[in-house]
Amino acid sequence: MIKFDKLISSGDNMRAKIYLIAFLGLIMDQLTKIMITYFLDLYESIPIIENFFSFTYIENKGAAWGFFSNNTLLITIIGVFFLLFLIWYINENKNLNGINTLSLGFILGGVTGNLIDRILRGSVVDFFNFVVLGYNYPIFNIADVLIVCGVFLFMVDFLLGSVNDVKRK
């Protein structure tokens, strides 16, 4: 007989959760990009909160903040290798827990979403546009949010694990 608590915490179950989280994030990312490209023309902007937040459709040929613009092939190759490494890491990791399951799912979904754009479009669709204290923050998308939140949670999990290791000694 299988015990429910072992099933919930098993490595295979955690990996399944990572892939489910990644899939849901990828679907949200791709659906929002489809909606933006359908309803807005390139460079068109719709204010949501005046002088603070708008939807602005741009296509980013570079990486974060437009770094490596017009190097889509290089960024795509790096993205494919990172995606393969991430899948390998998820499948080989025996110490999956709730926080790193969520973080790895977010990162996997985000990386996959932006990689799909680069492969199919040659650029990434970005549309969240914030102006904070006069600074026009670089425009981004849901995949970017997933990656940033995932990396943040991964670092928190790593730091909490390090703190717990020190306490045990």
C-alpha positions as CSV (number, residue, x, y, z in Angstrom):
1,M,0.0,0.0,0.0
2,I,1.3,3.5,-0.9
3,K,1.4,6.0,1.9
4,F,-0.1,9.4,0.8
5,D,2.6,11.5,2.6
6,K,5.4,9.6,0.7
7,L,3.6,10.1,-2.6
8,I,3.3,13.9,-2.0
9,S,7.0,14.3,-1.2
10,S,8.4,11.8,-3.7
11,G,11.0,13.2,-6.1
12,D,8.9,12.0,-9.1
13,N,5.9,13.9,-7.8
14,M,7.9,17.0,-7.3
15,R,9.3,16.8,-10.8
16,A,5.8,16.4,-12.1
17,K,4.8,19.6,-10.2
18,I,7.8,21.5,-11.7
19,Y,6.7,20.5,-15.2
20,L,3.0,21.4,-14.5
21,I,4.0,24.8,-13.1
22,A,6.2,25.4,-16.1
23,F,3.5,24.4,-18.5
24,L,0.9,26.7,-16.8
25,G,3.4,29.6,-16.9
26,L,4.2,28.9,-20.5
27,I,0.5,28.9,-21.5
28,M,-0.1,32.2,-19.6
29,D,3.0,33.7,-21.3
30,Q,2.1,32.6,-24.8
31,L,-1.6,33.5,-24.5
32,T,-0.8,37.0,-23.4
33,K,1.7,37.5,-26.2
34,I,-0.9,36.3,-28.7
35,M,-3.4,38.7,-27.3
36,I,-1.0,41.6,-27.4
37,T,0.1,41.0,-31.0
38,Y,-3.6,40.6,-32.0
39,F,-5.0,43.7,-30.3
40,L,-2.0,46.1,-30.6
41,D,0.2,47.2,-33.5
42,L,3.9,47.1,-33.0
43,Y,5.0,50.1,-30.8
44,E,1.3,50.9,-29.9
45,S,0.7,51.7,-26.3
46,I,-2.5,51.6,-24.2
47,P,-2.3,53.4,-20.9
48,I,-3.8,51.5,-18.0
49,I,-2.7,53.7,-15.1
50,E,-1.8,57.1,-16.5
51,N,1.9,58.0,-16.2
52,F,2.6,54.7,-14.4
53,F,1.6,51.5,-16.3
54,S,0.7,50.7,-19.9
55,F,0.6,47.8,-22.3
56,T,3.2,48.7,-25.0
57,Y,3.9,46.1,-27.8
58,I,7.6,45.8,-28.7
59,E,9.7,43.1,-30.1
60,N,13.0,42.6,-28.3
61,K,15.8,41.0,-30.4
62,G,18.2,41.0,-27.5
63,A,18.3,39.6,-24.0
64,A,17.2,41.5,-20.8
65,W,17.2,45.2,-21.2
66,G,18.0,44.8,-24.8
67,F,21.5,43.5,-24.2
68,F,23.0,41.7,-27.2
69,S,20.4,43.2,-29.5
70,N,20.4,41.7,-32.9
71,N,22.3,38.6,-31.7
72,T,19.2,36.4,-31.7
73,L,21.0,33.3,-32.9
74,L,23.6,33.5,-30.1
75,I,20.9,34.1,-27.5
76,T,18.8,31.3,-28.9
77,I,21.7,28.9,-28.8
78,I,22.5,29.9,-25.2
79,G,18.8,29.5,-24.3
80,V,18.6,26.0,-25.8
81,F,21.7,24.9,-23.8
82,F,20.3,26.5,-20.6
83,L,17.0,24.8,-21.2
84,L,18.6,21.4,-21.7
85,F,20.8,21.9,-18.6
86,L,17.7,22.9,-16.5
87,I,15.8,19.8,-17.6
88,W,18.8,17.7,-16.7
89,Y,19.2,19.4,-13.3
90,I,15.5,18.9,-12.6
91,N,15.6,15.2,-13.5
92,E,18.8,14.5,-11.6
93,N,18.1,16.5,-8.5
94,K,17.1,14.2,-5.6
95,N,16.5,17.0,-3.0
96,L,13.5,18.8,-4.4
97,N,11.3,20.7,-2.0
98,G,8.3,23.1,-2.2
99,I,10.3,26.3,-2.8
100,N,12.7,25.0,-5.4
101,T,9.9,23.1,-7.1
102,L,8.1,26.4,-7.6
103,S,11.3,28.2,-8.5
104,L,12.4,25.7,-11.1
105,G,8.9,25.5,-12.6
106,F,8.8,29.3,-13.0
107,I,12.3,29.4,-14.5
108,L,11.6,26.5,-16.9
109,G,8.3,28.0,-18.0
110,G,9.8,31.5,-18.5
111,V,12.9,30.3,-20.4
112,T,10.7,28.1,-22.6
113,G,8.3,31.0,-23.4
114,N,11.0,33.4,-24.5
115,L,12.8,30.7,-26.4
116,I,9.7,29.8,-28.3
117,D,9.4,33.5,-29.3
118,R,13.0,33.6,-30.4
119,I,12.7,30.5,-32.5
120,L,9.3,31.3,-34.1
121,R,9.5,35.1,-34.4
122,G,13.2,36.0,-34.2
123,S,12.4,38.2,-31.3
124,V,10.6,38.2,-27.9
125,V,7.2,40.0,-27.5
126,D,7.3,42.4,-24.6
127,F,4.4,44.5,-23.4
128,F,4.5,45.4,-19.6
129,N,5.6,49.0,-19.5
130,F,6.1,50.8,-16.2
131,V,7.3,54.3,-15.4
132,V,8.5,54.7,-11.8
133,L,9.6,58.1,-10.5
134,G,10.2,59.2,-14.0
135,Y,12.3,56.2,-15.0
136,N,10.8,54.2,-17.9
137,Y,11.6,50.7,-16.8
138,P,12.5,48.3,-19.7
139,I,9.4,46.6,-21.1
140,F,9.0,43.0,-20.2
141,N,6.6,40.0,-20.4
142,I,5.2,37.2,-18.2
143,A,8.1,34.9,-19.1
144,D,10.5,37.5,-17.7
145,V,8.4,37.8,-14.5
146,L,8.5,34.0,-14.1
147,I,12.3,33.9,-14.6
148,V,13.0,36.7,-12.1
149,C,10.6,35.3,-9.5
150,G,12.0,31.8,-10.0
151,V,15.6,33.0,-9.6
152,F,14.6,35.0,-6.5
153,L,12.9,31.9,-4.9
154,F,15.8,29.7,-5.9
155,M,18.2,32.1,-4.1
156,V,16.0,32.3,-1.0
157,D,15.8,28.5,-0.9
158,F,19.6,28.2,-1.3
159,L,20.2,30.8,1.5
160,L,17.6,29.3,3.8
161,G,19.3,25.9,3.2
162,S,22.7,27.4,4.0
163,V,21.4,29.0,7.2
164,N,19.9,25.7,8.3
165,D,23.1,23.9,7.5
166,V,25.0,26.3,9.7
167,K,22.5,25.9,12.5
168,R,22.9,22.1,12.4
169,K,26.7,22.3,12.9
